[in-house]
Amino acid sequence: MKMEQPENLPPFTSWEECHAYGEAKQDPFYLLAFMIEAWVGDVTLSTVEHYAENKSGKRHLQTGIAWESWRRIFGHARPDELRGILNALSRFSNCDAPESTHIKHILNLVTLEDRYGKPVSISERIAAGAEQALTQDELFRKMRYLFQRMAEWLEAIIHWNTHFSAIIAPRLLQPSQEQRELYQLGLIQRNHANLDTNGKAWWQFRHGKMATRFSGKPELGLIGQAQSNEKWGSLKRPQVDQLAIHWWPLLTRYHWTDRDMRLLIRQVGECPEEYPLNEDKAFADYRQKALGLKKAKSNQDKSSPDGHPAGWKVAQAMTRGLEDESSE
């Protein structure tokens, strides 16, 4: 089977540059792509900032910041423009931009939820008989929910990446955003030879900007420190962390209890009898303090008596993809 080649997306450095390129190509996609990159970048910066400014036990993640960001960036869109944004997301997922991997991931997760849980996409909801003829207002609300669900999945993906990076390279959590970027540039430079053309161009642009901004200042040395770093951390419970963070959108939508999630993780975990999978209270304490996943106090959900709560098949289907992702 012939693999589709990723579409090249120029590494735009400004809105004006992107707009001029789109005009020349007579293709509105490039402006939407620029906005998608801004969306992913905004959520990433907010998540990393939260990790840097709050110690473990004080963090509160996956609280809706990705949806808030989406509304800031795309909230002005008219109902008849939402289909175009959805098509742009699909096209963007096959571009060579760094953020494209995230978008491909969330589209795959929506597909899994359509197939194994309560449908999210409009076409799947209609096919499943969940919707009949929709008014324009109803269609608009359903489309908005589709984007909201994508935002929830994006937040989970970025939370996991940030959590992993913070444990593996804790010095990445520098006091300021600029210092964090300098350290990140150094980490990227370690792998510069393996970057694609787009990645190298982006690194060159940001490195040049930051080198000029911090010329003669001690902060610039963070790039070299990251390049030469040999002290790496490791996750104590990588499976638990990865599954709990990625499955959190399932817990919130399908009203799982800690027992529901704990038992599902035990089915695929390597050490099901060990902390924090040994009891409900231990797991609840761990996901709050170690992962920053906190339930609304009003939630009074009931555990599934057979260990298969609504949406469990989505979790099961996700497991294989997460295992593949971890092995890369």
Buried (B, 14 or more C-beta within 10 A) or exposed (E): EEEEEBBEBBBBEEEEBBBEBBEEEEEEBBBBBBBBBBBBEBBBBBBBBBBBEBEEEEBEBBEEBBBBBBBEBBEEBEEEEBEBBBEBBEBBBBBBBBBBEBBBBBBBBBBBBBEBBBBBBBEBBBEEEEBEEBEEEEBBEBBBEBBBBBBBBBBBBBBBBBBBBBBEBEBBBBEEEBBBBBBBBBBBBEEEEEBEEBBBBBBEEBBEEBEEEBEEEEBBEBBEEBBEBEEEEEEEBBBBBBBBBBBBBBBBBBBBBBBBBBBBBBEBBEEBEEBBBBEBEBBBBBBBBBBBBBBEEEEEBEBBEEBBBBBBBBBBBBBEBBEEBEEE
